[in-house]
């Protein structure tokens, strides 16, 4: 099983969002299988039920400094 953990925004694990642009996201991957790699990601930010930002699917193995 693949799971994500240690989410961060601007290198902070429990941030208080003040700005809405120029944010840097990060996360770590864990899997019970070997040689598992990320090929894409999608970041969705919502305020209540209202979607504020949706990156769509991004083909990238990046897990840190994601803007």
N, C-alpha and C positions, 0 to 999 in steps of 0.2 A: 504494500500500500504506500502511496505517495502522500506526504503531508508537508505543509508549510508551517514554519514557526519563526520566532524572533523578528516579527514585522517591525519596521521602523520608518519614520518620516524624518528626513533631515538628521539621520543618525540617532534619533531619540525614540525609545521604545514605547513611551506613552505620551505623545506630544499633545499640546494644546494648540490647535490650528489657529493661526492668526491671519496668515495670508493664504491666498487660493491659487497662486501661480508660482512657478519656479521651485516646486517641492521636489525632493529627492526621496524616492522610495527604496526600500530594501527588504529582503526576506531570505530565509534559509530553507533548503529542501532536505527532507529526510525520507528514506525509502528502505523497506526491508529486502529489496533486491539490489544487486550490484550493478554498476554501470548505468544508472538511471540519470538522464540529463533532461533539463528543461529545454524545450524548443520554442515555446511562445508563452506570452502572458497577456492578461487583460486586467486592467485596474478600473474599478467602478467606484466612484465616491458618491455617496447619497446623504442627503439631509432629510431624515424621516423617509418618506416614500419618494421624494423628489431626487432624481439623478442630477448631480451637479457636474460631474465629469465622467466620461467613458472613453477610454483610449481605444476601444475596439481591440481585436486580436492583433498583437504585435509579435512578429516572428523574430525572436531574440532569446539568447540564453542568458542575458544579463539578469542578475539578481541583486545588484547594488548600484547606487547612483542612477537609478531609473528615473527619468524625468518625463 
